[in-house]
């Protein structure tokens, strides 16, 4: 069993295949057993199993942590 991929809300994911709208970059909007992502180009929302998403990720850009 492989270790869990650590994702945070608002991380930007570049996937291996393009979305039909032409977008490659997605934002993480939900974390759990399933990961919710939103296309940054058209706003389409998708819920994927963590294991399936892990195989589709090409690059992760971590969200900037803000302090108040």
N, C-alpha and C positions, 0 to 999 in steps of 0.2 A: 504494500500500500504506500503510495507516494504521499509526501507531506502536503498539507493544504496550501494552495496559492493564497498569499495574503493580499487582499484587495481592500481598499478604503473607498468610501463614498467620494464621488467627484474625480476619481482616477480616470485618466484617459487611456483607452485601449485601442491599439491599432491591430486589426484582425487581418488574417491571411487573405481572405477574399473580400471583394468589394460588395457593398450593399447595392441592390438594383438602382438606387438613386445616384450611385457613383461614390458614396462616402466610404471611407476606410476607418475613420475615427469614431469611437463610441465612448460615452460617459457612463460610469457605474452609478446607478440610482437605487439599487437594493442589494443587500448582502444577506446571505443565509445559505441553506442547502442549494437553493437556486439563486442565480445572480441576475438582477435586472439591469439591462443596459439600454441606452437611448442613442440613436444615431445623431451625431452632431450636425449632419447636413440637412436631414429632413424631419427629425424629431420622432421617428418611428421607435416604439418601445418593444423590446423582446425580453422574454424570461427564459434563460437557459440553465440547464443543469451545470453545476460547477465543473464536473469532469469533462463535459463536452466543450465548455468555454475554454478550459485550460489548453486543450489541443488546438484551438482556433486562434489563440493570441500570438501575435508576432512581437509586439512591443508594449510596455507599460510606462506611462508617464504619471508619476505620483503627483497627487494634488498638493498644492502648497498649504501648509498648516498655518492658520492665522491665530494670533493671540490677541486677546482683548484686554 
